[in-house]
Amino acid sequence: MLSNIRILWLITARSGSKSIPNKNIKPLNNEPLINFRIKSALSISSAEDIWVSTDSEKYALIAKKSGATVPFLRPNSLAADSSSSNDVVLHSMRYANKMGRNYDYIGLLEPTSPFIYFTDLLNAIEKLRNNVEATGIVAVKETRPNTFFIQDNTEYLNYLALRLKEIKKTGRQNFNTQITPSGGFYISKWQTFLESKTFYTENTMPYLVPDECSLEIDEPIDWLWAEFLIKEKIIDVNKIFNL
C-alpha cells in the first residue's frame, strides 16, 4: 500500500462502445474488463480512493461489487464519443474538492489497457515522487515500426525512398528507441493538472511498460489478442491483481 502520499485513481468507464458492445464490462478471463483496473488499484490504495466515472447504473453496480467507489453518475455532457478524457478527469477532481478530499496526485486508469502490473503503478509513483521537477508520469511503449519508416498515405512512397537513400543499415538496432503513450496509466500532480488541464507538460516523465503490458483494446482483434496473451500465460494475471 502507498504511504505518505494520497492519490485518487480515476477509472473511466462510459457505456455505449460501438466497436465492442459493452466493452468495459465484457468478461475477460471471467472478469469484467473494468475489474482489471479496479483490482490492480486496490492492491496499492484503499477503495475510497478508487473512483469509477461512468454514465451507467449497470456499470456502477459492477464497479461497486468489485470494491471501487462510484460517487456519482457522469453527466451526459461528458459521456459522448466526443467527450474529452481531460474534462472527465477535471469533473471528478472538482467533485473531490467539493467533498473536502485532498490528494497529492490524480491517476487515470482506462479499462481498455487492462494489463498493467500493480508493481509498475508503484514504481511509477515512486519515480515521480523522487523527481521534484517532474509534473507527472505516463506509461509508454516502444514504437514498432520506427517512425523513420512512416509517411503520409500518398500515391508513391517518395518520402520513404528519400530517407532510405540516406542510410545503409535499416535494422532495428541501428535506430534510437522511440516511444509512444501506451494507455496504461496517466499520473499527474494534483495542482498541476488543475492548472494545465492535461497529463502532458514539458516535465512529464515516461514510464516504459513491458511489451506484454502495452495492449490497448479498441477493436475486436485486440480483444482476441488479449485472450491469447492470458491463455498462453504471456500475461501473468496474478501480477495485475497482486495475488
Steps between C-alpha positions, in 0.01 A plus 500: 500500500607859444618699798539874555337577167138539396404410146152488352474226240234578242372220278298627206234260378225652293246275330421498130811349342435440130797284393450251787153534660519553878876463475576636845298227674551217251653195674870442440642197681169484690535858623318810371765700317470789745603269785856479374551868579295496820678200651850619409427836663358325807837330539660831591219736605181491704156473341406856596783625277400295195220671311316382193351767275216348300168604350345155555318368807590147390870584472482675837359190672775282351768747610364518857480121520867487403595736781520838331321821596246656264425840654279620212369413155684691230285770336390440141708796385813300594383162367500559125750362247644849469541556874852586610661268754669807651159657564382174662806506727442865593135427580604232750775710654267793557245263652768369737595855600135583574488193725802632688727219385865597456740317271860535385456326164228411251536172312296401194451128432315407180331157484619453142856455629443217749844340522695737724676326788438658840877519557531730198241731652702509822830551319355781289375684807837457669680631192274805495534560872881492477515765225402837642507666158266248337130584471374155408576161351337312211527136394673457165597218267763466233370586154503238227585580232732793558341822377790532257308254283167684514362755256161640401281284278584631154512354149872420523744414779709801407584617852600152609717465192687820585559393858618152410757644261663672797571188701680174435359284778132481588515247783312595813822506703628788287235745618437679825213360704182694435204496733131581494232506772371149571176597676607305809480788747523876527606658830533869577561715802157619609555875479688472172206330331252753636712777350607339170192278443721233344729213598759623252736783588863560414588330829289187460714188532458179299474157663578214263270204565582141396395404148232262620343778708466754219182371335213743445167333425320707239388251236377137503843376385654664807260305720603174337865590559426571867341157539802341333748677730316367806446150362867461412603644839693780333307726735520406866159599638631447855739793445207721407283407797786450751392143575 
